[in-house]
Amino acid sequence: MSGRAFRRLAERRGVALMLVLWVVIVLSAIALGVVASSRAQTNLAGTLRSRAVARYAAESGVVAATMELTEMFRAAETDEERAQVFSRFEERLASLGERQLGSARYQVAVLDLNSRVDLNRSSEVVLLGLFEQFVGVEEAEALVNALYDWTDEDDEPLPGGAEAREYVDAGSPFLPTNRPLLRLDELARIEGIGDSLAAKLAPYVTVWGDGLVNVNTAPVPVLTAVPEIGAVAAEEFVTARGWEEGRPLTHEIQAAFDVRVSRLITGPVLRVRYWTERGL
């Protein structure tokens, strides 16, 4: 074979070798893409499964707490025993801690909403009585009026209060909603209250109660705010959080129950008034 022919053959082999290498690179890239896609699909399926497990675990916590509370009311035979059900229920939940449910776990916390001042349904006297424990008398009056302006339907500010025009002039990013508060975090948006005072009030207020106060569970600031106390019902707020072991995702359910205690054999009547969920 001549030198020229040999060089041609070598060039052809070089081209063939380069083509083979490019094919191998392309096939490797495709294989890596398939593996990555498959892994992503597997992770997505695992995430969806974990969220579903966490949600049903949290819902199981709400159901378990509801059944346990119902049984405790049924077992209470006297008015005194019924009045102590909520405090004993909180103690029992605290002692139980986390509970196992297959591969999932859940934990339940409970709060008697009638141990707090309802910002939507309490009288002006009660609201003033609570606010005055944190600010001066005149400032408390202005803040209560600002609360009323936030929730009422008119556009005329009360003394010391604020309607839409005042919020705009103050450069606030929020405007009065002209409806009852739906969440506690709305309290900080009201003119004059802010994050600091809202944080101080948070342990003693609610937006899901009925305006009554349970003297057996209410803390001192709430009792101090109410000149005359008399409760015939209760609002129980149950928070259940569920998660799958080994997974970071959790699901939280908050449910407020209207508890009407009956002396009949049927026991108490628990009616859901509020239910919200969120993934964490």
Disulfide bonds with the S-S distance in Angstrom:
none
